[in-house]
Amino acid sequence: MNTAAPAHAATGQVVLFTVEFQELTTWDDPTGCYQLPIGAHQVNNHTDSDVHIYADPFCMQRVQTIKPGYGAHVMAATGSFSA
């Protein structure tokens, strides 16, 4: 689910880990709002911009910010991210 683009689109990848032995999910040059799949466990920011984690699927309730080059565990109920 994409929404309006920010002033500066992120360059790079956002990488999602869910569980062992499951392929990583990646978003290339993400722009806007993306819903996280059920089971999201860890989000890694390989972009040149902050990645914001939200508690809802519509990027409304920000709960966490991941700086470029860092990763973070996300709550099971986390709904979306934007870059």
N, C-alpha and C positions, 0 to 999 in steps of 0.2 A: 504494500500500500504506500504509494508515494504521495506527498503533499507538496506544497509550494517549496521551491528551492531557496536555500539561504543565499546571502550575498556572495559567499565564497564556497564553492563545492569542494568537498574533501577529495584529495588525490591519494590513492593507495587502496588498502583493503581493510575491511572489518571482518574478523574471523571469529566464528562461534564454535565452541566445543560443547557437545551435549553429553555423550557417554562414551566409554571406551569401545573401540572397534566399530564406531560409526564415523563415516566420513565427515570432515569438517565442513561447515557451511561458510561460504565467503560472499561478501558483497564488494564488488570492484567500484571504486570512485563513487561511493554512496552520496546521494543527494536527497534530502527530505526525510520522511518518516518511514520506518520499516517495522513491521510486526515481528517479534521474536517467536520462533516455534516453541511449542510445548517441550519442556525438558531442557531449555536453555540453561547452561551451567556456568560457562565462562566466556566473556567477550574480550577479545584482544584488538587493540587499536593500532593498525599499521598504516594509518593515514597521517596527513600533515595538519589535521584539525582535531579539536576536542570531539569526543563521541559522548552524547548525553543518553542516559538510560532513564526510562520512564516506567511508572507503575501501572500504566494503562496502555491499551493498544493504539491510542491516538496521539501519542507524544504530548500529553497535556500535563501530567504530574511528574516533574523531574525528580529523580531520587539519587542520581549519581552522575558524575562526570569522569570520563576516562581520558587522560592526556595522551597525546601521540607517543607511541613506543611503549605503552603500558597496557596491562590487562586487568580484569577484575572479575571476581565471582559475582553472579547476579542471583537475586532471589528467584525462587521457583515461580512466583507470581508476577515476575517482571513481564511487561507487555510489549515494549517497543524500544527502539533507539533512533537517534537522528545524528547526522554528521554534517 
